[in-house]
């Protein structure tokens, strides 16, 4: 098996974990911030999540970006003139969105460590990252099948 194939598999598993985690937190765990869940239950759930997520997600993000950067070398010619082809345009858009996701992730981690991550910021970051991840997944497929 080639190094590219290994990187591709790592990239896919990390993407599944990251997108799934963001999807779950944004669309399922958001019920914690409603009146359906008591304040004590919400605090217990958040305490449990804040124990595990900060230990796991940085490794997933590192695996995702490390493997992505490794795979990008295969497309060096495409990156030289990305707007020359529909594939290149979609690939560059995917990379731009990925770095935006990374910036949001880093902002969330910094705010968590400083104790300044409010519920409003958390909601915004999760929603923004979810939308960007949906677009990245869509681009990951359309860049091989949609051309203009």
C-alpha angles and dihedrals in degrees: 000000000000124000088244091056091051091049090048092053092047089048093051095048092047091047091051091050094045098043091042092050093049091044091050094046094045102042105023109027091045086086086076088073095057133085089258089081124057120238091247093051091048092052092049092049093046091048091053093046094046088055096055108027098059090052097049108032099060089057091048092049091047091051091047095050096037093053091042093053090047091052092047090071089071089063099047091125091052091051090051090069106007097170093055093085137028088238091055093046092052092044093052091046088051091051092047090051090047092055089047088054089050091051091051091048092050090047090053093048092048092048091048092051092047092046092238099113103118125192089253092053091046092051092048094047093048093048093046093048092046093053092046092048091051089052091047092052090047092050091046088063103032094052088070097043109027121069137163 
